[in-house]
Amino acid sequence: SDFANHPLSHLMQSIFGFHSRALFEVFCYAISPDDGSVHRAKVSAEAEHFVDISALNALQCAQRIAADQVHVLVNLNGYTKGARNEIFAMR
């Protein structure tokens, strides 16, 4: 997702650290480069796994996600500009 100075991060920046690590393993995949914002820093610090995939092509992203053995993948960007929905089509 777009973990930067973006409405998604403004609204959800604390959510990723609230999950019980005993019950869930949470991965956050950043599709935008680090903008140095406090929002990205908070998500990066609180998520169990924060992975910057912004420089990878769609196939490389899908391969990384598969290697991480992710069971449920949620696209928080929806169908917006730069959302990279093609990654989700590669399931």
DOROMI-948340 format. One record per atom (N, C-alpha, C, O): residue in one letter; x, y, z. Coordinates in steps of 0.1 Angstrom, whole numbers, always signed. Layout:
<sites>
(a; (X; Y; Z))
...
</sites>
This chain:
<sites>
(s; (+8; -12; +0))
(s; (+0; +0; +0))
(s; (+9; +12; +0))
(s; (+21; +12; +0))
(d; (+2; +24; +0))
(d; (+9; +36; -1))
(d; (+12; +42; +13))
(d; (+4; +50; +18))
(f; (+22; +37; +20))
(f; (+25; +41; +33))
(f; (+34; +53; +33))
(f; (+46; +53; +35))
(a; (+28; +65; +30))
(a; (+35; +77; +29))
(a; (+26; +88; +35))
(a; (+17; +85; +42))
(n; (+29; +101; +31))
(n; (+21; +112; +35))
(n; (+8; +111; +26))
(n; (+7; +119; +16))
(h; (-1; +102; +29))
(h; (-12; +98; +21))
(h; (-24; +96; +30))
(h; (-22; +91; +41))
(p; (-36; +98; +26))
(p; (-48; +96; +34))
(p; (-48; +82; +41))
(p; (-52; +81; +52))
(l; (-44; +72; +33))
(l; (-44; +58; +39))
(l; (-35; +58; +52))
(l; (-40; +53; +62))
(s; (-24; +63; +51))
(s; (-15; +63; +63))
(s; (-20; +72; +74))
(s; (-19; +69; +86))
(h; (-26; +83; +70))
(h; (-32; +92; +80))
(h; (-42; +85; +89))
(h; (-43; +87; +101))
(l; (-51; +77; +82))
(l; (-62; +71; +89))
(l; (-58; +58; +96))
(l; (-65; +54; +105))
(m; (-48; +51; +90))
(m; (-46; +37; +95))
(m; (-32; +35; +101))
(m; (-28; +23; +104))
(q; (-24; +45; +104))
(q; (-10; +43; +108))
(q; (-9; +36; +121))
(q; (+2; +29; +122))
(s; (-18; +35; +129))
(s; (-17; +28; +142))
(s; (-22; +14; +141))
(s; (-19; +5; +150))
(i; (-31; +11; +132))
(i; (-38; -2; +131))
(i; (-28; -14; +130))
(i; (-31; -24; +136))
(f; (-17; -13; +123))
(f; (-8; -24; +120))
(f; (-1; -29; +133))
(f; (+4; -40; +133))
(g; (+0; -21; +143))
(g; (+7; -25; +155))
(g; (-3; -30; +165))
(g; (+2; -35; +176))
(f; (-16; -29; +163))
(f; (-26; -34; +173))
(f; (-29; -49; +172))
(f; (-34; -54; +182))
(h; (-25; -56; +162))
(h; (-28; -70; +161))
(h; (-20; -78; +171))
(h; (-8; -75; +175))
(s; (-26; -89; +176))
(s; (-19; -98; +185))
(s; (-9; -106; +177))
(s; (-12; -114; +168))
(r; (+4; -104; +180))
(r; (+14; -111; +173))
(r; (+14; -126; +176))
(r; (+20; -134; +169))
(a; (+8; -130; +187))
(a; (+6; -144; +190))
(a; (-4; -151; +181))
(a; (-3; -163; +179))
(l; (-13; -143; +176))
(l; (-24; -148; +167))
(l; (-22; -145; +152))
(l; (-26; -153; +144))
(f; (-15; -134; +149))
(f; (-14; -130; +135))
(f; (+0; -125; +132))
(f; (+7; -119; +141))
(e; (+5; -128; +120))
(e; (+17; -123; +116))
(e; (+14; -113; +105))
(e; (+8; -117; +94))
(v; (+17; -100; +107))
(v; (+12; -90; +98))
(v; (+24; -85; +90))
(v; (+35; -82; +95))
(f; (+22; -84; +77))
(f; (+31; -79; +67))
(f; (+26; -67; +61))
(f; (+14; -67; +57))
(c; (+33; -56; +59))
(c; (+30; -44; +52))
(c; (+39; -43; +41))
(c; (+51; -42; +43))
(y; (+34; -43; +28))
(y; (+42; -41; +16))
(y; (+40; -27; +11))
(y; (+29; -23; +7))
(a; (+51; -19; +11))
(a; (+50; -6; +6))
(a; (+52; -5; -9))
(a; (+63; -10; -14))
(i; (+43; +0; -16))
(i; (+44; +1; -31))
(i; (+49; +15; -35))
(i; (+51; +18; -47))
(s; (+51; +24; -26))
(s; (+57; +37; -29))
(s; (+70; +38; -22))
(s; (+72; +33; -11))
(p; (+79; +46; -27))
(p; (+92; +48; -21))
(p; (+91; +56; -8))
(p; (+81; +63; -6))
(d; (+101; +54; +1))
(d; (+100; +61; +14))
(d; (+101; +76; +11))
(d; (+110; +81; +5))
(d; (+91; +83; +17))
(d; (+90; +98; +15))
(d; (+95; +105; +28))
(d; (+95; +117; +29))
(g; (+100; +97; +38))
(g; (+105; +103; +50))
(g; (+95; +109; +59))
(g; (+98; +115; +69))
(s; (+82; +106; +57))
(s; (+71; +111; +65))
(s; (+70; +104; +78))
(s; (+75; +92; +80))
(v; (+64; +110; +88))
(v; (+62; +104; +101))
(v; (+52; +93; +100))
(v; (+52; +84; +108))
(h; (+43; +94; +90))
(h; (+33; +83; +89))
(h; (+40; +70; +84))
(h; (+37; +60; +90))
(r; (+49; +71; +75))
(r; (+55; +59; +70))
(r; (+64; +53; +82))
(r; (+65; +41; +84))
(a; (+71; +62; +89))
(a; (+80; +58; +100))
(a; (+72; +50; +110))
(a; (+76; +40; +116))
(k; (+60; +55; +113))
(k; (+51; +49; +124))
(k; (+47; +35; +119))
(k; (+48; +25; +127))
(v; (+42; +34; +107))
(v; (+38; +21; +101))
(v; (+50; +11; +101))
(v; (+49; +0; +105))
(s; (+61; +16; +96))
(s; (+73; +8; +95))
(s; (+77; +3; +109))
(s; (+82; -9; +110))
(a; (+77; +11; +119))
(a; (+81; +7; +132))
(a; (+71; -2; +139))
(a; (+76; -11; +147))
(e; (+59; -1; +137))
(e; (+49; -9; +144))
(e; (+44; -22; +137))
(e; (+40; -31; +144))
(a; (+46; -23; +124))
(a; (+42; -35; +117))
(a; (+53; -46; +120))
(a; (+65; -43; +121))
(e; (+49; -58; +122))
(e; (+58; -69; +125))
(e; (+68; -70; +113))
(e; (+80; -72; +115))
(h; (+63; -69; +101))
(h; (+71; -70; +89))
(h; (+67; -59; +80))
(h; (+56; -58; +76))
(f; (+77; -50; +77))
(f; (+75; -39; +68))
(f; (+84; -41; +56))
(f; (+97; -41; +58))
(v; (+79; -43; +44))
(v; (+87; -46; +32))
(v; (+85; -36; +21))
(v; (+74; -34; +17))
(d; (+96; -29; +17))
(d; (+95; -19; +6))
(d; (+96; -27; -7))
(d; (+107; -31; -10))
(i; (+86; -28; -14))
(i; (+86; -35; -27))
(i; (+85; -25; -39))
(i; (+82; -28; -50))
(s; (+86; -12; -36))
(s; (+84; -1; -46))
(s; (+93; -2; -58))
(s; (+89; +2; -69))
(a; (+105; -8; -56))
(a; (+115; -9; -68))
(a; (+113; -22; -75))
(a; (+120; -24; -85))
(l; (+105; -31; -71))
(l; (+103; -44; -77))
(l; (+92; -43; -88))
(l; (+83; -36; -87))
(n; (+94; -52; -98))
(n; (+83; -53; -108))
(n; (+72; -62; -102))
(n; (+74; -68; -92))
(a; (+61; -62; -109))
(a; (+49; -70; -104))
(a; (+52; -84; -101))
(a; (+48; -90; -91))
(l; (+59; -91; -110))
(l; (+63; -105; -108))
(l; (+72; -107; -96))
(l; (+70; -116; -88))
(q; (+82; -98; -94))
(q; (+90; -99; -83))
(q; (+83; -97; -70))
(q; (+85; -103; -60))
(c; (+73; -87; -70))
(c; (+65; -85; -58))
(c; (+57; -97; -55))
(c; (+56; -101; -43))
(a; (+50; -103; -65))
(a; (+42; -115; -62))
(a; (+51; -127; -57))
(a; (+47; -134; -48))
(q; (+63; -128; -62))
(q; (+72; -138; -57))
(q; (+76; -136; -43))
(q; (+77; -145; -35))
(r; (+79; -124; -39))
(r; (+82; -120; -26))
(r; (+71; -123; -16))
(r; (+73; -129; -5))
(i; (+59; -119; -20))
(i; (+47; -122; -11))
(i; (+45; -137; -10))
(i; (+42; -141; +1))
(a; (+46; -144; -21))
(a; (+45; -159; -20))
(a; (+55; -165; -11))
(a; (+53; -174; -3))
(a; (+68; -160; -12))
(a; (+79; -165; -4))
(a; (+76; -163; +11))
(a; (+80; -170; +20))
(d; (+69; -152; +14))
(d; (+66; -148; +28))
(d; (+54; -157; +33))
(d; (+50; -156; +45))
(q; (+48; -165; +25))
(q; (+37; -174; +28))
(q; (+25; -166; +34))
(q; (+19; -170; +44))
(v; (+22; -155; +27))
(v; (+10; -147; +31))
(v; (-3; -155; +27))
(v; (-4; -159; +16))
(h; (-12; -156; +37))
(h; (-25; -163; +34))
(h; (-36; -154; +30))
(h; (-44; -157; +22))
(v; (-36; -142; +36))
(v; (-46; -132; +32))
(v; (-39; -119; +29))
(v; (-32; -113; +37))
(l; (-42; -115; +17))
(l; (-35; -102; +12))
(l; (-46; -92; +9))
(l; (-55; -95; +1))
(v; (-45; -80; +15))
(v; (-55; -70; +13))
(v; (-49; -58; +7))
(v; (-39; -53; +11))
(n; (-55; -53; -4))
(n; (-51; -41; -11))
(n; (-58; -29; -5))
(n; (-69; -27; -7))
(l; (-50; -22; +3))
(l; (-57; -10; +9))
(l; (-58; +2; +0))
(l; (-65; +12; +4))
(n; (-52; +1; -12))
(n; (-53; +12; -21))
(n; (-66; +11; -30))
(n; (-70; +21; -36))
(g; (-71; +0; -31))
(g; (-83; -2; -40))
(g; (-79; +1; -55))
(g; (-68; -2; -59))
(y; (-88; +6; -62))
(y; (-85; +9; -76))
(y; (-82; +23; -78))
(y; (-90; +31; -84))
(t; (-71; +28; -73))
(t; (-67; +41; -74))
(t; (-54; +42; -82))
(t; (-47; +32; -85))
(k; (-50; +54; -86))
(k; (-38; +55; -94))
(k; (-26; +50; -87))
(k; (-24; +53; -75))
(g; (-18; +42; -93))
(g; (-6; +36; -87))
(g; (-8; +25; -78))
(g; (+1; +21; -71))
(a; (-20; +19; -77))
(a; (-23; +8; -68))
(a; (-17; -5; -71))
(a; (-16; -13; -62))
(r; (-12; -7; -83))
(r; (-5; -19; -87))
(r; (-13; -32; -85))
(r; (-9; -42; -79))
(n; (-26; -31; -89))
(n; (-35; -42; -88))
(n; (-31; -55; -95))
(n; (-35; -66; -92))
(e; (-22; -54; -105))
(e; (-17; -65; -112))
(e; (-10; -75; -103))
(e; (-9; -87; -106))
(i; (-4; -71; -92))
(i; (+2; -79; -82))
(i; (-8; -89; -76))
(i; (-6; -101; -75))
(f; (-20; -84; -73))
(f; (-31; -92; -67))
(f; (-36; -102; -77))
(f; (-42; -113; -74))
(a; (-35; -99; -90))
(a; (-40; -108; -101))
(a; (-31; -120; -102))
(a; (-35; -130; -109))
(m; (-19; -120; -97))
(m; (-10; -131; -99))
(m; (-11; -142; -88))
(m; (-3; -151; -88))
(r; (-21; -141; -80))
(r; (-23; -152; -70))
(r; (-22; -165; -77))
(r; (-24; -175; -70))
</sites>
